Amino acid sequence: MVKGLEFRKADINDLDAIDRIYERTHDAEEAGLTTTGWVRGIYPIREVAEASIGRDDMYVAEYGGRVVASGIINKTQVNVYLDCDWEYKAPDEKICVLHTLAVDPDARGLGIGPAFVRFYEKTGTDWGCEVLRIDTNARNKRARKMYAKLGYIETDIVPTVFNGIRDVDLVLMEKKIEK
């Protein structure tokens, strides 16, 4: 647990802060400091955050008075999920998905990523979901390690064009909500 970390739904006033996190993440990727597999100008971009805020499914984490992470939480399974032989079967309305988790590179190492995932898990539980699903680029070894440590199993790796990024090996992961 990160003392002083707070989660909430994002609103339009958070758009600049979320966009800065995306830009800092792209900067870190281009400098070789991280390997998300995201590509500047393709994904994620400001319009992704703006659309999510408009759908009311963007969440942020605040720490020390500033937004340090964002993620999209909903029940929308992307098309790549359709071909996966998931370990845990559940009706669509009982599946919660975390998309585009982004932690400000300046705040990494504080435990914000795992805390955001625990917030996502609580949200899924509160919504009555039975299964949690997440995906990440196979290149994103840091995220894969974090998700595994939090109990997510890798169910499949699907070669695809994902969010406009070519040649992605998309790792599909899931976790059953224990009741």
Secondary structure, 3 states (H helix, E strand, C coil): CCCCCEEEECCHHHHHHHHHHHHHHHHHHHCCCCCCCCECCCECCHHHHHHHHHHCCEEEEEECCEEEEEEEEECCCCHHHHHCCCCCCCCHHHEEEEEEEEECHHHCCCCHHHHHHHHHHHHHHHCCCCEEEEEEECCCHHHHHHHHHCCCEEEEEEEEEECCEEEEEEEEEEEECCC
